[in-house]
Amino acid sequence: MITFQNDRHALHHGKLEMFRGELVPCFEIPARLDHVLRELQSRRLGLIETPPHFPDEAIARVHSRRYLDFLAGAWDEWVALDAANAQRDAIPSFWPIRTFRCDIVPDNFQARLGLFSYDAGSPLTAGTWAAARGGANCALAAARAVAGGARSAFALTRPPGHHAGADFFGGYCFLNNAAIAAQALREAGVERVAVLDIDFHHGNGTQAIFYDRADVFFASVHGDPRTEYPFYLGHADERGEGAGAGCNLNLPLPRGTGFAAWREAMAAALKGIAAFKAGAVVVSLGLDTFEGDPVAGFGLHSPDYLRIGEDLAAASLPTVFVFEGGYAVAEVGVNAVNVLDGFEQRAG
């Protein structure tokens, strides 16, 4: 398996996020990726490369131009407001909720920050755009490798991506790497692509991007949105709309779910993907299903991730893995690489 590593990921390092009513040190930190990289190197699990740069057009097929323009210039605007802002991250504080207009982009920076976001837990930093853009390169390189005949490839990047929509960020996510990879596979000639999200938190951004499309099937196994972030999407009755009706499968599970029940849900997701007759799958590889994760609530153990990799390989589809969540930092490397290792062993 080839891994494309984002060598700019550490440029995004938020100081504080809003969590349960107070500002706390960010859970999404550079050490997450570093642990995965060290584990990959320790086990010598395939090649590790830095991806080439891809043109912005590949990202603009998933994200709106006005959103990309905002992200690319947001930090400079933030610092231009006050030189002291260079020492603090930009965190949104208000948002256009129901009945407010979103079609007009405000001149006020804070208003635009709120327009293009949905929570106060995703600080925008000096290096956010560079890190996110490097992550998109990883996703595109992994998709190109798989479209070119590779059995699998891994986009090892942060910040994660699956909460980012076509024109909004949130949940630590700015560019939706899984959606970017899926779109790239489509444009490379894969007629039907599936995205399987196994992060504890529902991939609301990915669902929203593909919700009305018949060529991309989205399946997600996640914490029940009645109690778990992102709360407002991820219910079982969300099945797609328009041309995409029937192409969205949500499998929400209660807090405390252990591996046996979780594995049954993933089997149902894989069954849906098989029925869709997907030609390739993108896996949003979240590891916050781990029992010790500080911001999640499932009960998986490290050996379970080997079984997950084996089950994914048994689907016999060309597979792009994209690194998402997982905030038990000391264990995230072992858990992530266990998935890849199990996949490789089963795939042969």
Secondary structure, 3 states (H helix, E strand, C coil): CEEEECCCHHHCCCCEEEECCEEEECCCCCHHHHHHHHHHHHHCCCCEECCCCCCCHHHHCCCCHHHHHHHHHHHHHHHHHCHHHHHCCECCCCCCCCCCCCCCCCCCHHHHHHHCECCCCCCECCCHHHHHHHHHHHHHHHHHHHHCCCCEEEEECCCCCCCCECCEEECCECCCHHHHHHHHHHHCCCCCEEEEECCCCCCHHHHHHHCCCCCEEEEEEEECCCCCCCCCCCCCCCCCCHHHCCCEEEEEECCCCCHHHHHHHHHHHHHHHHHHCCCEEEEEECCCCECCCCCCCCCECCCHHHHHHHHHHHCCCCEEEEECCCCCHHHHHHHHHHHHHHHHHHHC
